Amino acid sequence: MSEPTPAEVAALIEEIGTGLRARESEVIKEMTYRILHENDFTRADPRMEKMRIAAIHSNVVTMIEILANNIPLENMQPPMAAVESARRAAQREIPSNLLVRSYHMGQNSIMRTLHEEVERRDLPVDLGLAVVKQLNDRIYAYADWITSFVFETYEAERVRWINARGSVNSSTVQALLSAATPAPAAFEEATGYRLDRTHLAVVLWYTGGDESTVLSMLGSAARVLARDLQTDGPPLVTAVDRRTAWAWLPFGDHQPVAKVPESWVGEGIPAGVRLAAGLPLRGLAGFRRSHQQAESTYLVATLPDTPYSRRTMGFGDPGVAIVSLLTHNLDATREWVREVLGELAYDAEQTAPLRDTLRTYYSTGESHVHTAQQMILHRNTVKYRITRALELIRDGGTPHSKLDIAVALEVCRLLGRKVLRAPRR
């Protein structure tokens, strides 16, 4: 029997690659499950875990396309999700060996799948061996190339991160936030930040285009905020990623208000900086809890396609605390809002002012006078809108309490189209 020709081997590899396109979702699911469960270092960080999943997805797609189209490595660009995942790992001080191990596991996983594809074809021994050898060479070359690239990216980001001005070592902060038995004395010694005070935690992030000076910009914004609020000392600031920082503002006897006014991001803070704040709380427990609140507020403030446009949001602002809990299951929240508000839950020009008026009415203790004053409306207009809004709610069928209605209206105010019904055509 003649030896298999390079053309025969290449044709089979392209056939296998093309066939894997149909199994792409299955391959990605199996690889993701294995890597995340056998090399678990991001379960406590949902954003980092989501980035890892995106990196696995992009690497699998790239490898399949290389095989299906016989693309030389020199013509490829590294998947952006893989590159960004390496940057985020460096920013969170995840050891690089864990990152490299993930790629070795990915290489092993895809080769298992490819061996199954070869076995399924029941090829002659010589041809099957030639195909397996070529597949091994191609996948090894890709794994070696992408691992080298992401490792270099990781190291460059790690150096940049270490040199980031005004940023406390993030692992020190993470240890205090997540430890079952925290070590406050060691934390205070490492950071110079005292915990026996009242703490206001904030999340600062940048929505502009240029990333070159974001970390120093956010650190500066935290210091400006501390100065304006007359804190008991300098803020503690630690970077989270290239566009986000956490900060704690310390207070003595003087404490800030629970609600966060827009004026908190006034002069001295660049236009692209936004802010989410917890409540001012005391001691180690307050340091941790205020941060949890700020993170929950940040989740609400950064949900896409919502009507909230202010640069600041606080956990103590109306509706934010309850909405931050409801966003963990948006599908169920959406259904609940529509059940409670009935016909008032349509996203339409006619229903929007009715929702705003009824929400204001409930927030003012069901006062027509105060509602009219707050909304700068005539009392008759207020009465008409409230009557009409309640009619639309009743048209939905099942009656609900005033509390349910008031909460549903706050959810609509903050989440808008995320929970409203699409307008009728």
Secondary structure, 3 states (H helix, E strand, C coil): CCCCCHHHHHHHHHHHHHHHHHCHHHHHHHHHHHHHHHCCCCCCCHHHHHHHHHHHHHHHHHHHHHHHHCCCHHHCCCCHHHHHHHHHHHHCCCCHHHHHHHHHHHHHHHHHHHHHHHHHCCCCHHHHHHHHHHHHHHHHHHHHHHHHHHHHHHHHHHHHHHCCCCCCCHHHHHHHHHCCCCCHHHHHHHHCCCCCCEEEEEEEEECCCCCCCHHHHHHHHHHHHHHHCCCCCCCEEEEEECCEEEEEEEECCCCCCCCCCHHHHCCCCCCCEEEEECCCEEHHHHHHHHHHHHHHHHHHHCCCCCCCCCCEEECCCCCHHHHHHHHHHHHHHHHHHHHHHHHHHECCCCHHHHHHHHHHHHHCCCCHHHHHHHHCCCHHHHHHHHHHHHHHHHCCCCCCCHHHHHHHHHHHHHHHHHCCECCCC
